[in-house]
Amino acid sequence: MTHQNGESPLTRAAHMTGSLSSKNHPNNELRDFSKCVAVLRSILYQDRPLDKVEFLFMEKQMQVLQIAYLRWKRKHVWPTDIH
């Protein structure tokens, strides 16, 4: 079945899937990440104590993030200390 613009539902789905892998998609993911960081910052600024499960969860997530970031950085950032 075609619609007013002449595209079938499969064609529209293919366009939508293609847009997910477009250059703008990583920007959306980074924007979502920054929102999560802002929420975490807000929670930490409240200075409420975390229970053991919350603390361990946050520690593990921070370690995973740091490892992934350092890996990416080694691949993509030029060394700045070379003279």
N, C-alpha and C positions, 0 to 999 in steps of 0.2 A: 504494500500500500504506500503510495507516495503522498506527500503532504503539499501544502501550498507552495513551498519553495522548491519542490521537485526532488527532495532528498528522501530516501527510504530511512526507516528507523535504524537499519544497520549502518548506513552511511553516516548518520548523525552520531551513532555510538562510536564509530571509528574516529570521527573528528574529535569527539570528547576524549577518547582514550589518547589520541595523539596530543591533545592539549595538555594532558597530564605530564607528558614527557618533554614538554616544551621548555625553553630557557627560563620562562617565568615561574615554572613550578618550584624549583629550588628556592626562589625568593619567597614564595608563599610558605614553604616549610620553615625557612629561617624566620619569617615574620611570626609564625605560630610558636616557634621555639622561643623567640624573644618575649612573647606574651607569657609563656610558662615560666620563664626566668623572672619576669616581673612579679608573678604570683608567688614564686618561691621566695624572692627577696622580701616581699611583704610579710610572708609568714615568719621568716627569720627575724625581721625587724620587730615583730611582736614580742620577741624574747621569751616565748613560751617554751617550757622544756619539752623535748621530744621523748616519746617512750622508746624502748629498746628497738622495737620493730621499725618504727619511723626512722630512727637514727641509722640503723643498719641499711635500710632501703636507700636513704639519701646518700650514705657513704658509697654504696655500690654504684649508684647512678652517677655520682660525681667521678668515680674512678673510671667507669666506662666512657664517660664523656671526655675526660682528660686524655685517656689512651687514644681514642678516636681522633681527637683534635691534634694531638702531637704527631700521630701517624700522618694525618692530612698535611700538617705544617711541614714535616720533613719532605714530603713530595712536592709541595707547591710554593714554598716561600724560599726566596734566595737568602743565603747567609749574609748577614750584615756586618759580621766582624772580620771580614777579609779585607786587608788593606793593600 
